[in-house]
Amino acid sequence: MNKDKSEIIFDVAQMLLQNNEERAKAIIVESYPHRVFETEKRTYSIIQKMEQFMRDGFIDRYTGQKLVNPGILKVLSVYFPDEFPFHPHWKMTETHIAYWELIPTIDHIYPIAKGGQDNKNNWVTTSMKNNSIKSNYTIDEIHWNLYPQGDIKNWDGLTDVFLNLVDNNKILLDDKYIKTWYDVSKMLFGTD
Protein backbone atom coordinates (compact mmCIF):
# COMPACT_ATOMS: atom_id res chain seq x y z
CA MET A 1 0.00 0.00 0.00
CA ASN A 2 1.38 3.40 -0.98
CA LYS A 3 1.53 5.92 1.80
CA ASP A 4 0.15 9.41 1.37
CA LYS A 5 3.02 11.78 0.58
CA SER A 6 2.35 13.80 3.69
CA GLU A 7 2.67 10.59 5.74
CA ILE A 8 6.09 10.00 4.18
CA ILE A 9 7.19 13.50 5.24
CA PHE A 10 5.83 12.76 8.72
CA ASP A 11 7.88 9.54 8.89
CA VAL A 12 11.01 11.41 7.80
CA ALA A 13 10.40 14.09 10.42
CA GLN A 14 9.89 11.42 13.10
CA MET A 15 13.23 9.84 12.22
CA LEU A 16 14.89 13.27 12.47
CA LEU A 17 13.30 13.78 15.89
CA GLN A 18 14.86 10.47 16.90
CA ASN A 19 18.23 11.69 15.57
CA ASN A 20 18.15 8.97 12.94
CA GLU A 21 19.20 10.91 9.85
CA GLU A 22 20.25 7.77 7.98
CA ARG A 23 16.79 6.21 8.29
CA ALA A 24 15.15 9.55 7.39
CA LYS A 25 17.29 9.70 4.27
CA ALA A 26 16.47 6.08 3.41
CA ILE A 27 12.74 6.79 3.66
CA ILE A 28 13.11 9.67 1.20
CA VAL A 29 15.16 7.57 -1.21
CA GLU A 30 12.81 4.59 -1.00
CA SER A 31 9.41 6.25 -0.74
CA TYR A 32 9.65 9.77 -2.19
CA PRO A 33 12.76 9.95 -4.38
CA HIS A 34 13.83 12.98 -6.34
CA ARG A 35 14.08 12.12 -10.02
CA VAL A 36 16.37 14.04 -12.36
CA PHE A 37 15.85 13.99 -16.12
CA GLU A 38 18.09 15.58 -18.70
CA THR A 39 16.21 18.22 -20.65
CA GLU A 40 17.14 20.15 -23.73
CA LYS A 41 16.13 23.64 -24.69
CA ARG A 42 13.04 23.34 -26.85
CA THR A 43 12.00 25.79 -29.50
CA TYR A 44 9.28 25.29 -32.04
CA SER A 45 8.97 27.02 -35.35
CA ILE A 46 5.85 29.00 -36.03
CA ILE A 47 4.96 26.38 -38.63
CA GLN A 48 5.21 23.57 -36.06
CA LYS A 49 3.04 25.59 -33.69
CA MET A 50 0.37 26.32 -36.28
CA GLU A 51 0.34 22.71 -37.47
CA GLN A 52 -0.22 21.58 -33.87
CA PHE A 53 -2.98 24.15 -33.29
CA MET A 54 -4.67 23.04 -36.53
CA ARG A 55 -4.28 19.35 -35.60
CA ASP A 56 -6.08 20.04 -32.32
CA GLY A 57 -8.67 22.27 -33.99
CA PHE A 58 -7.68 25.31 -31.88
CA ILE A 59 -9.10 23.54 -28.81
CA ASP A 60 -7.45 23.65 -25.40
CA ARG A 61 -7.04 19.93 -24.86
CA TYR A 62 -7.05 20.36 -21.06
CA THR A 63 -10.33 22.29 -20.83
CA GLY A 64 -12.11 21.92 -24.18
CA GLN A 65 -12.14 25.73 -24.50
CA LYS A 66 -11.86 27.33 -27.93
CA LEU A 67 -8.59 29.17 -28.60
CA VAL A 68 -7.78 31.73 -31.27
CA ASN A 69 -5.12 32.51 -33.83
CA PRO A 70 -2.53 34.66 -32.01
CA GLY A 71 -2.56 37.25 -34.78
CA ILE A 72 -6.18 38.26 -34.25
CA LEU A 73 -5.54 39.43 -30.70
CA LYS A 74 -2.64 41.59 -31.84
CA VAL A 75 -4.92 43.12 -34.50
CA LEU A 76 -7.27 44.15 -31.68
CA SER A 77 -4.33 45.64 -29.79
CA VAL A 78 -3.32 47.69 -32.83
CA TYR A 79 -6.84 49.06 -33.18
CA PHE A 80 -7.46 49.49 -29.44
CA PRO A 81 -4.10 49.89 -27.67
CA ASP A 82 -5.62 51.25 -24.45
CA GLU A 83 -8.63 48.94 -24.25
CA PHE A 84 -6.81 45.80 -25.47
CA PRO A 85 -3.16 46.42 -24.52
CA PHE A 86 -0.20 44.30 -25.60
CA HIS A 87 3.25 44.12 -24.04
CA PRO A 88 6.06 42.51 -26.09
CA HIS A 89 6.95 40.28 -23.13
CA TRP A 90 3.31 39.75 -22.10
CA LYS A 91 3.78 41.57 -18.81
CA MET A 92 0.48 40.79 -17.10
CA THR A 93 -0.06 44.29 -15.77
CA GLU A 94 0.29 45.69 -19.29
CA THR A 95 -1.24 42.98 -21.49
CA HIS A 96 -4.90 42.12 -21.92
CA ILE A 97 -5.72 38.82 -20.16
CA ALA A 98 -7.01 37.39 -23.45
CA TYR A 99 -3.39 36.81 -24.49
CA TRP A 100 -3.02 34.37 -21.60
CA GLU A 101 -6.49 32.84 -21.87
CA LEU A 102 -6.99 32.47 -25.63
CA ILE A 103 -3.63 32.17 -27.37
CA PRO A 104 -2.64 28.56 -27.96
CA THR A 105 0.74 27.08 -27.14
CA ILE A 106 2.31 23.65 -27.24
CA ASP A 107 2.53 21.65 -24.03
CA HIS A 108 3.79 18.16 -23.31
CA ILE A 109 1.09 15.82 -22.04
CA TYR A 110 3.74 13.95 -20.10
CA PRO A 111 6.20 16.62 -18.92
CA ILE A 112 9.74 16.64 -20.26
CA ALA A 113 10.89 17.35 -16.69
CA LYS A 114 9.54 13.92 -15.74
CA GLY A 115 11.01 12.04 -18.68
CA GLY A 116 8.38 12.76 -21.34
CA GLN A 117 9.42 12.84 -24.97
CA ASP A 118 9.58 15.99 -27.08
CA ASN A 119 7.65 14.74 -30.09
CA LYS A 120 4.25 15.22 -31.72
CA ASN A 121 2.80 12.19 -29.92
CA ASN A 122 3.37 13.99 -26.62
CA TRP A 123 2.34 17.47 -27.82
CA VAL A 124 -0.99 19.03 -27.06
CA THR A 125 -2.52 22.45 -27.62
CA THR A 126 -3.40 24.47 -24.54
CA SER A 127 -3.68 28.11 -23.51
CA MET A 128 -0.73 30.00 -22.08
CA LYS A 129 -2.63 30.20 -18.78
CA ASN A 130 -3.25 26.47 -18.52
CA ASN A 131 0.31 25.71 -19.61
CA SER A 132 1.50 27.80 -16.68
CA ILE A 133 -0.94 26.14 -14.28
CA LYS A 134 -0.01 22.63 -15.39
CA SER A 135 3.71 23.39 -15.29
CA ASN A 136 5.66 20.15 -14.84
CA TYR A 137 2.77 18.10 -13.50
CA THR A 138 1.06 15.21 -15.26
CA ILE A 139 -2.64 15.59 -15.91
CA ASP A 140 -3.27 12.79 -13.42
CA GLU A 141 -1.38 14.65 -10.69
CA ILE A 142 -3.61 17.72 -11.07
CA HIS A 143 -6.78 15.74 -11.82
CA TRP A 144 -7.28 17.05 -15.35
CA ASN A 145 -8.59 15.18 -18.36
CA LEU A 146 -7.45 15.24 -21.96
CA TYR A 147 -10.25 16.49 -24.20
CA PRO A 148 -10.55 15.17 -27.74
CA GLN A 149 -9.07 17.10 -30.64
CA GLY A 150 -11.32 19.65 -32.27
CA ASP A 151 -12.12 19.75 -35.96
CA ILE A 152 -10.46 22.59 -37.84
CA LYS A 153 -13.44 22.59 -40.24
CA ASN A 154 -15.75 23.48 -37.34
CA TRP A 155 -13.48 25.94 -35.51
CA ASP A 156 -10.42 27.50 -37.12
CA GLY A 157 -9.48 29.72 -34.20
CA LEU A 158 -10.82 32.75 -36.08
CA THR A 159 -8.00 32.33 -38.58
CA ASP A 160 -10.24 33.14 -41.55
CA VAL A 161 -11.49 36.27 -39.78
CA PHE A 162 -7.90 37.24 -38.93
CA LEU A 163 -6.82 36.85 -42.56
CA ASN A 164 -9.79 38.93 -43.75
CA LEU A 165 -9.04 41.70 -41.25
CA VAL A 166 -5.45 41.93 -42.46
CA ASP A 167 -6.44 41.67 -46.12
CA ASN A 168 -8.79 44.61 -45.54
CA ASN A 169 -6.05 46.70 -43.90
CA LYS A 170 -2.59 45.78 -45.22
CA ILE A 171 -1.00 48.39 -42.94
CA LEU A 172 -1.43 45.79 -40.18
CA LEU A 173 1.40 43.85 -41.85
CA ASP A 174 3.81 46.53 -40.62
CA ASP A 175 3.47 44.84 -37.23
CA LYS A 176 6.00 41.98 -37.16
CA TYR A 177 3.89 39.80 -34.85
CA ILE A 178 0.82 40.14 -37.07
CA LYS A 179 2.87 39.56 -40.24
CA THR A 180 4.42 36.39 -38.82
CA TRP A 181 1.04 34.84 -37.97
CA TYR A 182 -0.50 36.14 -41.19
CA ASP A 183 2.19 34.54 -43.34
CA VAL A 184 1.98 31.12 -41.67
CA SER A 185 -1.80 31.23 -41.64
CA LYS A 186 -1.90 32.02 -45.36
CA MET A 187 0.59 29.26 -46.09
CA LEU A 188 -1.07 26.52 -44.04
CA PHE A 189 -4.69 27.46 -44.64
CA GLY A 190 -4.07 27.73 -48.37
CA THR A 191 -6.15 30.84 -48.89
CA ASP A 192 -5.38 33.45 -51.51
Backbone as CSV, one residue per row, in Angstrom:
resi,resn,N_x,N_y,N_z,CA_x,CA_y,CA_z,C_x,C_y,C_z
1,MET,0.849,-1.182,0.000,0.000,0.000,0.000,0.894,1.244,0.000
2,ASN,0.611,2.157,-0.907,1.376,3.400,-0.976,0.905,4.363,0.100
3,LYS,1.858,4.922,0.781,1.525,5.921,1.803,1.231,7.254,1.136
4,ASP,0.386,8.033,1.764,0.155,9.414,1.366,1.481,10.163,1.480
5,LYS,1.736,11.063,0.577,3.018,11.783,0.575,3.246,12.565,1.859
6,SER,2.183,13.079,2.429,2.348,13.804,3.693,2.751,12.849,4.821
7,GLU,2.286,11.597,4.743,2.674,10.595,5.739,4.159,10.255,5.621
8,ILE,4.663,10.255,4.384,6.094,10.000,4.176,6.911,11.113,4.828
9,ILE,6.492,12.358,4.625,7.192,13.496,5.238,7.122,13.380,6.763
10,PHE,5.976,12.955,7.275,5.825,12.758,8.718,6.832,11.719,9.220
11,ASP,6.935,10.594,8.494,7.876,9.540,8.889,9.315,10.052,8.882
12,VAL,9.660,10.833,7.884,11.010,11.407,7.798,11.254,12.319,9.000
13,ALA,10.274,13.165,9.290,10.403,14.086,10.423,10.543,13.319,11.739
14,GLN,9.800,12.234,11.886,9.891,11.424,13.105,11.297,10.832,13.269
15,MET,11.866,10.382,12.152,13.230,9.839,12.217,14.227,10.932,12.601
16,LEU,14.010,12.148,12.094,14.889,13.266,12.465,14.748,13.592,13.944
17,LEU,13.513,13.533,14.462,13.296,13.780,15.894,13.979,12.722,16.753
18,GLN,14.170,11.543,16.191,14.858,10.466,16.904,16.364,10.456,16.592
19,ASN,16.815,11.564,15.953,18.231,11.693,15.571,18.709,10.552,14.675
20,ASN,17.818,10.053,13.845,18.146,8.966,12.936,18.119,9.491,11.497
21,GLU,19.139,10.295,11.176,19.204,10.909,9.850,19.344,9.869,8.749
22,GLU,20.066,8.809,9.002,20.255,7.772,7.980,18.923,7.132,7.593
23,ARG,18.089,6.824,8.592,16.786,6.213,8.294,15.871,7.233,7.610
24,ALA,15.944,8.489,8.033,15.150,9.547,7.391,15.513,9.650,5.908
25,LYS,16.809,9.633,5.649,17.293,9.704,4.274,16.822,8.489,3.480
26,ALA,16.897,7.315,4.077,16.471,6.084,3.406,14.986,6.118,3.060
27,ILE,14.184,6.678,3.937,12.742,6.793,3.660,12.521,7.671,2.429
28,ILE,13.251,8.787,2.370,13.114,9.668,1.201,13.507,8.920,-0.069
29,VAL,14.661,8.278,-0.034,15.165,7.574,-1.212,14.220,6.457,-1.645
30,GLU,13.672,5.730,-0.695,12.807,4.594,-1.005,11.378,5.011,-1.359
31,SER,10.839,5.972,-0.631,9.409,6.249,-0.740,9.041,7.539,-1.474
32,TYR,9.985,8.478,-1.571,9.649,9.770,-2.186,10.900,10.333,-2.855
33,PRO,11.473,9.555,-3.792,12.757,9.953,-4.376,12.638,11.151,-5.315
34,HIS,13.719,11.887,-5.379,13.834,12.976,-6.344,14.359,12.380,-7.641
35,ARG,13.673,12.656,-8.730,14.084,12.122,-10.022,14.617,13.268,-10.884
36,VAL,15.750,13.033,-11.506,16.372,14.038,-12.363,16.363,13.518,-13.791
37,PHE,15.867,14.337,-14.702,15.854,13.992,-16.116,16.608,15.066,-16.873
38,GLU,17.387,14.632,-17.839,18.088,15.580,-18.699,17.062,16.226,-19.627
39,THR,17.104,17.521,-19.726,16.212,18.219,-20.646,17.030,19.088,-21.578
40,GLU,16.505,19.282,-22.758,17.138,20.146,-23.732,16.259,21.367,-23.932
41,LYS,16.883,22.434,-24.353,16.127,23.638,-24.693,15.243,23.318,-25.890
42,ARG,13.975,23.634,-25.778,13.041,23.344,-26.854,12.547,24.633,-27.478
43,THR,12.594,24.686,-28.763,12.001,25.793,-29.501,11.236,25.198,-30.669
44,TYR,10.125,25.776,-30.955,9.278,25.289,-32.035,9.107,26.401,-33.052
45,SER,9.176,26.027,-34.298,8.966,27.016,-35.353,7.496,27.425,-35.355
46,ILE,7.246,28.541,-35.941,5.853,28.997,-36.029,5.028,28.025,-36.864
47,ILE,5.666,27.379,-37.816,4.959,26.381,-38.629,4.588,25.180,-37.768
48,GLN,5.516,24.694,-36.956,5.211,23.575,-36.060,4.068,23.938,-35.116
49,LYS,4.110,25.159,-34.595,3.042,25.589,-33.691,1.703,25.578,-34.402
50,MET,1.642,26.231,-35.570,0.365,26.321,-36.280,-0.135,24.945,-36.702
51,GLU,0.764,24.064,-37.114,0.337,22.708,-37.468,-0.275,21.995,-36.259
52,GLN,0.322,22.195,-35.081,-0.221,21.585,-33.866,-1.590,22.177,-33.531
53,PHE,-1.702,23.498,-33.616,-2.981,24.147,-33.295,-4.073,23.667,-34.250
54,MET,-3.705,23.526,-35.535,-4.668,23.038,-36.525,-5.029,21.581,-36.238
55,ARG,-4.036,20.767,-35.894,-4.282,19.353,-35.598,-5.281,19.208,-34.449
56,ASP,-5.163,20.090,-33.461,-6.075,20.041,-32.316,-7.326,20.895,-32.515
57,GLY,-7.467,21.486,-33.694,-8.666,22.271,-33.990,-8.814,23.502,-33.119
58,PHE,-7.676,24.124,-32.742,-7.676,25.309,-31.880,-8.515,25.091,-30.615
59,ILE,-8.401,23.898,-30.058,-9.096,23.542,-28.814,-8.054,23.332,-27.732
60,ASP,-8.297,23.900,-26.559,-7.449,23.648,-25.400,-7.754,22.233,-24.949
61,ARG,-6.800,21.345,-25.120,-7.037,19.934,-24.859,-7.186,19.621,-23.380
62,TYR,-6.872,20.587,-22.500,-7.046,20.359,-21.065,-8.411,20.833,-20.565
63,THR,-9.045,21.757,-21.290,-10.331,22.292,-20.834,-11.459,22.146,-21.850
64,GLY,-11.112,21.946,-23.117,-12.111,21.919,-24.178,-12.466,23.302,-24.689
65,GLN,-11.855,24.347,-24.118,-12.145,25.732,-24.501,-11.593,26.039,-25.893
66,LYS,-12.327,26.868,-26.633,-11.861,27.327,-27.935,-10.734,28.336,-27.745
67,LEU,-9.711,28.218,-28.585,-8.591,29.165,-28.596,-8.584,29.883,-29.939
68,VAL,-7.771,30.927,-30.048,-7.782,31.734,-31.270,-6.388,31.887,-31.859
69,ASN,-6.373,32.204,-33.143,-5.122,32.506,-33.833,-4.463,33.690,-33.125
70,PRO,-3.193,33.572,-32.746,-2.533,34.660,-32.010,-2.582,36.012,-32.718
71,GLY,-2.563,35.992,-34.032,-2.561,37.248,-34.777,-3.794,38.102,-34.576
72,ILE,-4.944,37.473,-34.363,-6.178,38.256,-34.247,-6.188,39.119,-32.991
73,LEU,-5.583,38.617,-31.915,-5.542,39.429,-30.697,-4.644,40.646,-30.900
74,LYS,-3.540,40.457,-31.593,-2.641,41.588,-31.844,-3.314,42.624,-32.738
75,VAL,-4.149,42.181,-33.676,-4.918,43.124,-34.496,-5.778,43.999,-33.589
76,LEU,-6.441,43.380,-32.619,-7.268,44.148,-31.683,-6.428,45.142,-30.894
77,SER,-5.216,44.735,-30.530,-4.327,45.640,-29.786,-3.859,46.810,-30.641
78,VAL,-3.699,46.588,-31.926,-3.324,47.694,-32.830,-4.471,48.690,-32.928
79,TYR,-5.674,48.184,-33.074,-6.843,49.058,-33.176,-7.193,49.726,-31.839
80,PHE,-7.042,49.002,-30.752,-7.464,49.486,-29.438,-6.339,49.331,-28.416
81,PRO,-5.261,50.095,-28.545,-4.100,49.892,-27.669,-4.382,50.133,-26.182
82,ASP,-5.310,50.999,-25.857,-5.618,51.250,-24.451,-6.620,50.241,-23.892
83,GLU,-7.597,49.854,-24.699,-8.634,48.939,-24.248,-8.207,47.473,-24.340
84,PHE,-7.262,47.182,-25.246,-6.809,45.803,-25.471,-5.283,45.814,-25.574
85,PRO,-4.608,46.190,-24.473,-3.163,46.416,-24.517,-2.335,45.150,-24.743
86,PHE,-1.173,45.366,-25.326,-0.202,44.304,-25.596,1.161,44.755,-25.106
87,HIS,1.872,43.863,-24.445,3.250,44.123,-24.043,4.113,43.081,-24.742
88,PRO,5.256,43.477,-25.327,6.057,42.515,-26.091,6.517,41.298,-25.287
89,HIS,6.566,41.413,-23.973,6.947,40.278,-23.133,5.759,39.771,-22.313
90,TRP,4.569,40.183,-22.716,3.314,39.754,-22.102,3.265,40.057,-20.614
91,LYS,3.833,41.163,-20.214,3.776,41.572,-18.812,2.299,41.671,-18.421
92,MET,1.908,40.927,-17.417,0.479,40.791,-17.098,-0.192,42.112,-16.731
93,THR,0.554,43.013,-16.129,-0.060,44.290,-15.767,-0.260,45.193,-16.980
94,GLU,0.365,44.833,-18.105,0.285,45.688,-19.290,-0.236,44.968,-20.535
95,THR,-0.731,43.773,-20.361,-1.236,42.981,-21.485,-2.644,42.498,-21.154
96,HIS,-3.542,42.591,-22.123,-4.904,42.116,-21.921,-4.873,40.625,-21.578
97,ILE,-5.692,40.200,-20.641,-5.721,38.825,-20.156,-6.043,37.828,-21.268
98,ALA,-6.676,38.287,-22.329,-7.007,37.391,-23.446,-5.762,36.729,-24.025
99,TYR,-4.624,37.411,-23.977,-3.394,36.811,-24.488,-3.032,35.549,-23.702
100,TRP,-3.309,35.539,-22.439,-3.021,34.367,-21.604,-4.115,33.310,-21.729
101,GLU,-5.360,33.764,-21.879,-6.486,32.844,-21.866,-6.796,32.207,-23.218
102,LEU,-6.513,32.925,-24.318,-6.990,32.469,-25.625,-5.915,32.115,-26.645
103,ILE,-4.678,32.505,-26.403,-3.626,32.165,-27.367,-3.144,30.750,-27.086
104,PRO,-3.099,29.932,-28.138,-2.635,28.559,-27.955,-1.114,28.480,-27.851
105,THR,-0.674,27.416,-27.219,0.739,27.081,-27.139,0.855,25.569,-27.117
106,ILE,2.060,25.090,-27.291,2.307,23.648,-27.238,2.725,23.267,-25.822
107,ASP,2.123,22.208,-25.322,2.531,21.653,-24.031,2.810,20.171,-24.237
108,HIS,3.505,19.600,-23.283,3.789,18.164,-23.307,2.818,17.479,-22.356
109,ILE,2.056,16.536,-22.872,1.090,15.819,-22.041,1.827,15.206,-20.853
110,TYR,2.890,14.475,-21.168,3.744,13.949,-20.102,4.977,14.836,-20.059
111,PRO,5.172,15.579,-18.974,6.205,16.615,-18.919,7.622,16.112,-19.220
112,ILE,8.344,16.920,-19.963,9.743,16.640,-20.258,10.521,16.523,-18.948
113,ALA,10.190,17.357,-17.980,10.893,17.354,-16.689,10.722,16.035,-15.935
114,LYS,9.760,15.223,-16.386,9.538,13.925,-15.744,9.843,12.782,-16.698
115,GLY,10.589,13.083,-17.757,11.008,12.040,-18.682,10.171,11.903,-19.929
116,GLY,9.201,12.802,-20.135,8.382,12.756,-21.340,9.199,13.084,-22.582
117,GLN,8.726,12.623,-23.705,9.419,12.837,-24.969,8.980,14.150,-25.624
118,ASP,9.904,14.781,-26.327,9.578,15.992,-27.077,9.289,15.597,-28.519
119,ASN,8.070,15.098,-28.742,7.654,14.743,-30.093,6.146,14.955,-30.217
120,LYS,5.661,14.903,-31.446,4.253,15.216,-31.722,3.282,14.315,-30.976
121,ASN,3.690,13.094,-30.659,2.801,12.188,-29.916,2.588,12.648,-28.481
122,ASN,3.470,13.499,-27.996,3.372,13.993,-26.619,2.978,15.475,-26.590
123,TRP,2.733,16.058,-27.745,2.344,17.472,-27.823,0.833,17.610,-27.749
124,VAL,0.426,18.707,-27.157,-0.990,19.030,-27.063,-1.127,20.547,-27.088
125,THR,-2.240,21.019,-27.598,-2.525,22.450,-27.619,-3.220,22.838,-26.320
126,THR,-2.756,23.925,-25.726,-3.402,24.473,-24.539,-3.193,25.978,-24.536
127,SER,-3.861,26.661,-23.642,-3.675,28.109,-23.508,-2.396,28.385,-22.721
128,MET,-1.907,29.598,-22.850,-0.730,29.996,-22.079,-1.029,29.865,-20.578
129,LYS,-2.239,30.268,-20.195,-2.631,30.199,-18.779,-2.591,28.772,-18.260
130,ASN,-3.208,27.848,-18.993,-3.248,26.468,-18.523,-1.885,25.797,-18.608
131,ASN,-1.057,26.220,-19.551,0.306,25.713,-19.614,1.053,26.108,-18.344
132,SER,0.849,27.343,-17.910,1.498,27.805,-16.679,0.968,27.061,-15.454
133,ILE,-0.332,26.848,-15.414,-0.936,26.140,-14.280,-0.433,24.701,-14.223
134,LYS,-0.422,24.031,-15.363,-0.010,22.629,-15.394,1.461,22.484,-15.061
135,SER,2.276,23.390,-15.570,3.712,23.389,-15.288,4.311,22.026,-15.589
136,ASN,4.995,21.445,-14.642,5.660,20.154,-14.843,4.901,18.992,-14.215
137,TYR,3.587,19.164,-14.054,2.772,18.095,-13.501,2.163,17.257,-14.626
138,THR,1.832,16.014,-14.324,1.058,15.213,-15.263,-0.406,15.590,-15.072
139,ILE,-1.219,15.261,-16.059,-2.642,15.591,-15.912,-3.281,14.775,-14.795
140,ASP,-2.758,13.587,-14.539,-3.269,12.787,-13.417,-2.965,13.454,-12.084
141,GLU,-1.772,14.023,-11.961,-1.376,14.647,-10.691,-2.247,15.856,-10.342
142,ILE,-2.761,16.548,-11.362,-3.608,17.719,-11.073,-5.081,17.451,-11.380
143,HIS,-5.395,16.187,-11.632,-6.782,15.744,-11.824,-7.455,16.422,-13.015
144,TRP,-6.723,16.533,-14.096,-7.276,17.050,-15.346,-7.535,15.887,-16.290
145,ASN,-8.324,16.153,-17.316,-8.591,15.176,-18.363,-8.049,15.715,-19.677
146,LEU,-7.868,14.834,-20.628,-7.452,15.236,-21.958,-8.684,15.211,-22.854
147,TYR,-9.082,16.373,-23.325,-10.247,16.487,-24.198,-9.875,16.046,-25.608
148,PRO,-10.854,15.580,-26.371,-10.548,15.168,-27.744,-10.155,16.367,-28.615
149,GLN,-9.445,16.057,-29.687,-9.074,17.096,-30.638,-10.338,17.707,-31.227
150,GLY,-10.230,18.996,-31.555,-11.317,19.646,-32.269,-11.194,19.379,-33.760
151,ASP,-12.132,19.891,-34.503,-12.120,19.749,-35.960,-11.913,21.132,-36.563
152,ILE,-10.812,21.296,-37.259,-10.459,22.593,-37.843,-11.542,23.094,-38.801
153,LYS,-12.347,22.183,-39.348,-13.440,22.587,-40.243,-14.577,23.250,-39.466
154,ASN,-14.693,22.905,-38.180,-15.749,23.479,-37.342,-15.290,24.720,-36.588
155,TRP,-14.019,24.783,-36.253,-13.475,25.939,-35.511,-12.026,26.135,-35.938
156,ASP,-11.770,27.238,-36.612,-10.422,27.501,-37.124,-9.670,28.517,-36.278
157,GLY,-10.159,28.765,-35.074,-9.482,29.716,-34.200,-9.575,31.154,-34.707
158,LEU,-10.606,31.437,-35.470,-10.822,32.752,-36.084,-9.721,33.100,-37.090
159,THR,-9.070,32.087,-37.615,-7.999,32.329,-38.579,-8.533,32.987,-39.839
160,ASP,-9.656,32.531,-40.341,-10.236,33.136,-41.549,-10.592,34.604,-41.299
161,VAL,-11.155,34.881,-40.129,-11.495,36.270,-39.775,-10.220,37.110,-39.680
162,PHE,-9.188,36.560,-39.048,-7.897,37.243,-38.934,-7.344,37.578,-40.317
163,LEU,-7.340,36.606,-41.216,-6.823,36.849,-42.564,-7.632,37.929,-43.275
164,ASN,-8.941,37.902,-43.123,-9.788,38.925,-43.755,-9.523,40.314,-43.176
165,LEU,-9.338,40.402,-41.870,-9.036,41.696,-41.250,-7.738,42.283,-41.812
166,VAL,-6.725,41.444,-41.939,-5.445,41.929,-42.457,-5.555,42.236,-43.945
167,ASP,-6.255,41.404,-44.690,-6.439,41.674,-46.122,-7.169,42.986,-46.361
168,ASN,-8.050,43.350,-45.428,-8.790,44.610,-45.544,-8.000,45.818,-45.065
169,ASN,-6.885,45.596,-44.388,-6.050,46.701,-43.902,-4.593,46.238,-43.890
170,LYS,-3.961,46.293,-45.052,-2.590,45.778,-45.221,-1.567,46.511,-44.354
171,ILE,-1.916,47.671,-43.828,-0.997,48.388,-42.935,-0.702,47.543,-41.687
172,LEU,-1.639,46.668,-41.332,-1.431,45.789,-40.179,-0.179,44.920,-40.350
173,LEU,0.218,44.673,-41.594,1.398,43.850,-41.847,2.701,44.545,-41.457
174,ASP,2.629,45.829,-41.135,3.807,46.533,-40.620,4.179,46.026,-39.221
175,ASP,3.224,45.416,-38.544,3.473,44.841,-37.227,4.071,43.447,-37.433
176,LYS,5.274,43.233,-36.935,5.999,41.980,-37.164,5.236,40.761,-36.628
177,TYR,4.637,40.899,-35.449,3.886,39.797,-34.845,2.707,39.406,-35.740
178,ILE,1.962,40.404,-36.189,0.819,40.142,-37.069,1.302,39.517,-38.373
179,LYS,2.358,40.079,-38.960,2.865,39.561,-40.238,3.296,38.101,-40.108
180,THR,3.964,37.765,-39.030,4.422,36.386,-38.825,3.243,35.420,-38.817
181,TRP,2.211,35.732,-38.040,1.045,34.842,-37.966,0.223,34.891,-39.243
182,TYR,0.201,36.025,-39.905,-0.500,36.142,-41.191,0.160,35.233,-42.231
183,ASP,1.475,35.327,-42.337,2.189,34.541,-43.345,2.001,33.045,-43.143
184,VAL,2.147,32.575,-41.912,1.984,31.123,-41.670,0.533,30.699,-41.833
185,SER,-0.393,31.564,-41.476,-1.805,31.235,-41.637,-2.154,31.121,-43.118
186,LYS,-1.660,32.055,-43.899,-1.901,32.017,-45.358,-1.309,30.738,-45.940
187,MET,-0.099,30.412,-45.538,0.594,29.263,-46.089,-0.132,27.954,-45.736
188,LEU,-0.503,27.780,-44.480,-1.066,26.521,-44.043,-2.568,26.382,-44.291
189,PHE,-3.256,27.519,-44.364,-4.693,27.457,-44.636,-4.980,27.485,-46.125
190,GLY,-3.937,27.788,-46.923,-4.065,27.730,-48.367,-5.049,28.697,-48.974
191,THR,-5.242,29.843,-48.323,-6.147,30.835,-48.886,-5.360,31.812,-49.735
192,ASP,-6.043,32.468,-50.634,-5.380,33.451,-51.510,-5.414,34.825,-50.929
